[in-house]
Amino acid sequence: MASSTMKRWLRLEVYPLFAAVGVAVGICGMQLVRNICINLDVRVTKQNRSAGILENYEEGERYAEHMLRKYVRNKEPQIMLSINKFFSDPNLD
């Protein structure tokens, strides 16, 4: 039974599916760890939960304005900028 299962699921066509699911699980795991470790609204220990609502705006600003958001802020919202310019600009020679 093990060899028939291996032949069914470990074919060459299934590798991209494994890769896509692996990337999705990795992204979900990264976001979970980020929220547990850094998010101000998540308190894991009982001592931190008893603190109530914290009014720490500097730490909240640092959490909300992370490196990726700062990098993307002044960029144009296009995926393939050169191809978009090629097809949309009539003055391009």
C-alpha positions in Angstrom: 0.0 0.0 0.0 2.8 2.4 0.7 4.3 2.0 -2.8 1.0 2.7 -4.5 0.5 5.8 -2.3 4.0 7.0 -3.2 3.3 6.4 -6.9 0.1 8.3 -6.7 1.2 11.4 -4.8 4.9 11.8 -5.6 4.6 12.3 -9.3 6.3 15.2 -11.1 3.0 17.0 -11.7 2.3 17.2 -8.0 5.5 19.1 -7.0 4.2 22.6 -7.8 1.2 21.9 -5.7 3.4 20.9 -2.8 5.5 24.0 -3.3 2.4 26.3 -3.4 0.9 24.7 -0.2 4.3 24.9 1.5 4.6 28.6 0.7 1.1 29.3 1.9 1.7 27.4 5.2 5.0 29.3 5.6 3.3 32.7 5.2 0.6 31.7 7.6 3.1 30.5 10.2 5.2 33.7 9.8 2.2 35.9 10.3 1.1 33.8 13.4 4.6 34.1 15.0 4.7 37.9 14.1 1.3 38.5 15.8 2.1 36.4 18.9 5.5 38.0 19.4 5.1 41.6 18.3 1.4 42.5 18.3 0.4 44.9 21.1 -3.1 43.4 21.4 -2.0 39.9 22.0 -0.9 39.0 25.5 0.2 35.5 26.1 1.2 35.5 29.8 -1.3 36.0 32.6 0.8 38.9 34.0 0.6 40.8 30.7 -3.1 40.1 30.4 -3.9 41.7 33.8 -2.3 45.0 32.6 -5.4 46.0 30.7 -5.4 48.4 27.9 -2.0 50.1 27.3 -1.8 53.6 25.9 1.6 53.3 24.3 1.3 55.1 20.9 5.0 55.0 20.0 5.1 51.2 20.1 1.8 51.0 18.2 3.2 53.3 15.5 6.4 51.1 15.3 4.3 48.0 14.9 2.0 49.5 12.2 4.7 51.2 10.2 7.0 48.1 9.5 9.8 48.0 7.0 7.7 46.6 4.1 5.1 49.4 4.4 7.8 52.1 4.5 9.4 50.6 1.4 6.2 50.4 -0.6 4.8 53.8 0.4 6.3 55.9 -2.4 6.3 53.2 -5.1 3.9 53.1 -8.0 1.2 50.4 -7.5 2.1 48.5 -10.6 3.5 45.0 -10.9 5.2 45.2 -14.3 6.0 48.9 -14.8 8.0 48.6 -18.0 5.4 46.4 -19.8 2.6 48.7 -18.7 4.4 51.7 -20.0 5.2 49.9 -23.3 1.5 49.1 -24.0 -0.1 52.3 -22.6 2.3 55.1 -23.7 1.5 56.2 -27.4 4.7 58.4 -27.5 7.0 55.5 -26.9 9.1 54.7 -30.0 
